[in-house]
């Protein structure tokens, strides 16, 4: 998967939310291990999701 395809497919968002089908997940993982921009975005998005879940748990 190239960077443009990842952006088009919203692969980052779908990956972090666990909504990326396994074949595309594997392609995206191979891509973001080579793409510094996507690797940084995955880390930031994962941190955001973790923090949002913690806040929502606390608020419930």
N, C-alpha and C positions, 0 to 999 in steps of 0.2 A: 504494500500500500504506500502510495506517495502522500506527501503532505496535503496536496490539493484534494485528493480523494478523502482523506481523513476529515478535512474541514467540511466538504460537501455532505458527507454522511453523518455529520455531528458525532463522529466516532468518540471523541473525548468525553462528551457529555454522556453518551450512551454507555461507554465503558465504565465510567465512574458509578453510574447508577445501576450497573449490572444488566443492562438491556441490550447489549451487543451480542448477536448470535455467535456461538463458538468459532465458526470459521473466520468471521470478521474480527472477533476478539483477538484471535491468534495473529492475524495480519496486522492489526493495530499495535499489538504488543511488539511485534518485530519492528514496526516503524518507530514507535516512540523510544525504543532503546537506541535508535540511531539518530533521532531528531531531538536536539536539545530543547527547542521551543515546545514540542509536545510533551516531553518529559517534565519540564517545569510546570506546564499547564496541568498535567495529570496530578502532580504532587499538590498543587494549589487547590484543584477541584476536590481532591480526596480530603484534604484538610477542611475545606469548606463544608462538605457533606458531613464529615465527622462532627464538626462543631455545631452544625444545624441540628443534627440528631440529638446531641447532648442537650442543647437548649430546649428542644421540643420535649424531651424526656423530663427535663426539670420543670417545664411549664405545665405538664399534664397532671 
